[in-house]
């Protein structure tokens, strides 16, 4: 399109181009000068001659941008592709979490032009300046790596620039209860009829994750066969869905857990309408464990810590009851492969951290030192000066 305009009381002509790419993206550009001569178009004919050349330039640029999208554009492509495969919580991380910590210059950068320097600047300088912890830095790097890995797999980029970049973080300190503390927790909770007693007892004797406990149904319990069949869990982000590893596992029922289950059967079952962010509502009337407001609101860790402090034992979080279960199994020389199966660990490294916590690799290692303290010597005691 050719339009006339006035500049310094003289009439000139402007070229306007509107091009729509194959992906539906529209690109609009205008030119008031010939880029070679830097002169304004003084006639409609001169503007018309340049119009065809200008259109080709805009089309070529648009096609080039399609093959080299910005990180923001490719992130949307990634989310659209994996929307049916990823859980809502994971989608939120790849979307809102990345947008929160990723500056605009990075979101607008074309993915073929993203370099290691860009990533190190973002992760180690800008995020740190914003107050990001090492755990947050690692989480954001993981998200960016996955988005760019999809670009590599689709042939958009020749290499993932995240390769070789690593955020070293200190190992999280896990707290566990020793045997006497676990017994005291259950004894005192039973004595005062604490509302969380059955939930704590079930966690300690089964090692189930929080979501697995919350969504446990009586159809998952086989008292006669003395086993639990764990295939699902409930979280407030994703609702009722498969376990963390998406695998079914069997957890044996020991005498203590059997007693807990029989008591729960006499006071239950419990019912609740479970809701998730996927806007799905599921009603259950055969839930095993009591429904508590603090548990529903995610306040179970605070409740446990406060009770532990009140009875003078190690102050632990709710998830640490699972750690207590696992470390206790390991300390009783239960084979690592069996512990992995019961706990639902898909990687040996997940179980090994509990081995270190239980002190199994080093237990007894210093018993056979070739030297020892001197035997008791009777005689004159000399004063050291």
N, C-alpha and C positions, 0 to 999 in steps of 0.2 A: 504494500500500500504506500502511495506517495502522498505526502501532506505538505501544504504550503505554510510557512511561518515567516514572521518578520523579525529581523535582527538589525539593530542600529539603522532603522528606517529603510531597510532594503529587504526585498522579498527573496527567500531561499526555499529550498525543498528538502524534506526529510524522508528517509526510507524507514518504514516500520515492517517488521517481520514477525509472524506468529507461526510457530512450528510445533506440531504434536508428535512425540516419539511413539514407537511401537508399544511402550509400556503405559501409554496414556499421559505421560508427563508433557506439560505444555511449556514451551519456551518462547518468551517475547523479547525482542531486541529492537533498538532503533539506532540509526546512524545519520548524523547531520553533516559529516565530512567524509571525503574520500581518504582512506587510511594511508594511501601512498603519497598523495599530493598535499594532504592536510587542509585542502581547500573545501569550502562549503559548496553545496550543489546550487549553482546559480540558475539552473534551468531544470525543467521537469524531465527533459530528455537525458540529461547527465545523471539525474537520480535514478531514472528507469534503467539505464545501462548498468549501474552498480547493483540494482535490486537483485538480479539473478545471481551474481557473484556472492552477494551478502547472504542470500538464502542458503546457498551451498555451505558457506562457512558456519552458519548457525546450525544447520542440520548435522554437519560433521562434528561440531562441538557437542551437540546433544547426544549423538550416538556414542561419542567418547565418554560422556558422563554416565551413560547407561552402563557401559562396561566397566566403569570405575566409580561406583557410588560412594557417597560419603559414609562415614561410620554410622551416622544416625539412620541413613536410608537402609544400609545393610542390616542394621540391628532390627528394623521393622520387618525386613525380609526374613531374617532368622526367626523372629517371634511368630510370624505368620506360618512359617513352615513347621515349627515345633509346637504350635499351640495345642494340638491334640495329643502330643506325646509327653509333654512336661506337666508336672503338677502346678497348681495355681501359685503356691509359695515360691517355686523355682522361677516361674514366669515373672512374678513380682520382683524377684532379685535381678533377673536379666533386664527388666524394664525400669522400674522406679529406682532401684538401688544404683544401677549404673548411671542413670540420669542425675541422681543426687550428687555423685562424686566426680562425674566426668565433665570437665569444662567445655564450654561451647566451641573453643578452637579445635578441640579433639573431635567433638561430634560432627563438626563441619568438614573435617579433613577427609580427603578421598583415601579409601582404604589401600590403594596401591602405593600411596605416598606415605603411609604410616611407617615410621622407622623405629628402631630400638631406642634411639635418643628421645623420640617423642614419648615412648612408653615409660622410660626411666624418669623423664622429667615429670610426667603425670603422676606416676606411682610413688616415687621417692622424694620428690620435691613439693609439688603442688598439693598432693593429698596430705602430706605431713604438715604442711603449713596450715591446712584447714583443720588439723587436729585429729586426723585419722590414725587409728591404732594399727599396729602391725597385722592384727587379725583382719581388719577392714581392708588394708592394702592388699593382703593376700586374696581376700574374697573378690575384690574388684578386678584384680589381675586375672583371676580364674575366669571371671565372666567375660572379660575382653578376649582372653585367649580362646574361649569356646566360640564366641561370635566370629572371630577371625579364622578359626579352624574350619568353620563351615564355609567361609569364603574360599579357603584353600581347597577344600574337598570339591567345591563347585567349579574350580578352575578360574576363579576371579583373580586370585593373587597367586604368585609363584611360590611363596614361602610365608609361613606364619611368623611375623616379627617378634612374637612373644617368646619364641623358643630361646632358651638360655637365660631368661630373666626369672629370678626367683626371689621371693620374700622370705627371709629366715625369721621364724617366730619362736619364742620360747615355748617349750612344751607346757600345756595347761596342767596345773596341779590338781590332781583328783584327790578328794578326801574319801576315806572309807571308815566304816565302823569296825572295830575289832569284835571278836566273838562275844566278849562280855558286854560291850556297849550295845551291840545289836539285841542281845537278850534283855538288857535293861530298858532299851527303847520300847520293846514289845510289852515287857512286864508293867512298866509305868503307864503306857498308853492303855493297856487293858484295865489296870487298877482304877484309872480315872474315867474309864469309858470314853476315851477320846474319839471323836467323830471320824478321824483318819486311821483308826487302829487297823481295820481290815485291809485298807488300801496299803498301808505300810507293811503289814505282815505278808500280803500277797506279793508285793514287790521284792521283799527280802527272800522269800522262798521260791520265787519263780524267775527273777531277773528280767521280767518283761519291761519293755520301754513304756514311757508314760502313755503314749497314744494307744499302745496295745492293751494296756490295763483299762483305759477308759472305754474302749470299744469291745472289750471281752464279753462274749455271750455264752449262755449255757450250752448252746450247740457246739461251742469250742471245747467243752469239758467232757472228758470220758473218765468218770470216777471208777468205773469197773476196770477199765484198762490202765488206770492210774497215769493218765497223760493229758496234756493240753495240746490242741492243734491250733497253732498260731498262723493265721493267714491274712488277717486284716488289722487295721488300726483306725483311730479317729483323730483328726487334728482340726483346729478351728479354721485353718487356711484351706485345706483340701477336702474336708468332710470325711466320710467313711471310705477308705480305700485300702489298697494292698500294703503290706509291711514295707519298711524302709528299703529292704533288699529285693522286694517284690517276690520273695520266695516263701513257701510254706515250711514251717519247722515244727518239731515235736518237743515239748518240754515235759519231763517226767514229774509226776506228783509224788512227793515224799509224804511221810506220815503227818508232819506238821501242816503241810499245805492241804492235805486231805481233811484234816480237822477244821481248818479255816473254811474250806469249801462246804463242808457239811453244816457249819454254823451259818454261813451265808445263805445256803439253800433254805434254812428255816426262817430267815428274816426277809428273804427276797422272793422272787426276782424283782429287779428294779426296772423302771421304764423312763424313757426320755425321748424327746424329739431332737435328733441330732442334726445340726445345720452346719454347712460349710460355705466357703466363699464362692463355690461354683453354683450357688443358689439352689442347691438340692437339699431337700429335707427328707430325712429317713426316721421313721418312728420304730423304736424297739421296745418290746415289753419283756425281754428275757436277758437283760444286762446283769452281769454277775456282781459288780461292785456298787456300793452306794453312790448316789448322785449328790455331790456337794458343790455349793456355790463357789467356794474358793478354788476347787479343782477345775470347775468349768471356766473360771476367769483366769486360770493360769497362775494362781497364787499358792500352789501346793509347796513350792520350795521355801517360801517365806514361813509358812505354817510349820514345816518340819524344822527349819533352823531355830525358830523361837522355842519349840518344845525341847530340842536337844540342849539348848542353853539352859532351859529351866531345870532339866534333870542332870546337868553337869556332865554331858558326854560331848564328844567331838561334834561340832556344828556342821552338818552336812546338808547338801541340797538334795532334792527329790531324786535326781538322776543318780546320785551317789549310792542310793540303795541298790541299784543295779550293779554298780561297781563293787559294792560290798559282797553281793552274791557271787560275782565272777571271781574276785580275788580269793574268796573263801573256798570256792571249788578248786582253784589252782593250788592253794596252800594244802589241800587235802590230797594232793598228787593225782587229781583227776586228769587224764590225758588231754593235752591241748586240743586235739582234734575233736574230742567229745565236748569240751567247753565251747569251742567255736560253733558246733552244731546246735547246742542248747541256747547259746546267747544270740545266734543269728548273725555271726560275723562272716562276711564273705571273703575277708582278707586276713591273713595270719598277722599282719602288722597291727590290726585292731586288737587282737588278743594279746600280742606281745607287750603292749603298753600296760596291761593289767598284770602280766608276769613281772614286770619291773616294779610295779606298785606293790605286789605281794612279796617281792624280794626273793622269788624262787630261784633265779639264775645264780644268786650269790649266797643263798642260804647254806651254811656249813662250810663255806669255802675257806674260812680262816681256822678251822678246827685242827688242821694238820700242819701248822707251821713248825719248822724244825728247831725253833728256839722257844724258851719259856722263861717265866719269872724265876728268880733264884729261890731255892727252898729256904724255909725259915731257919735263920742262924741265931743260935742262943749265945750270949756272951756280953761283953762290954759294949754299951751303946756309945758311939762316938758322936760328938756334936759337930755338925757341918759348919764350916766358916768360909 
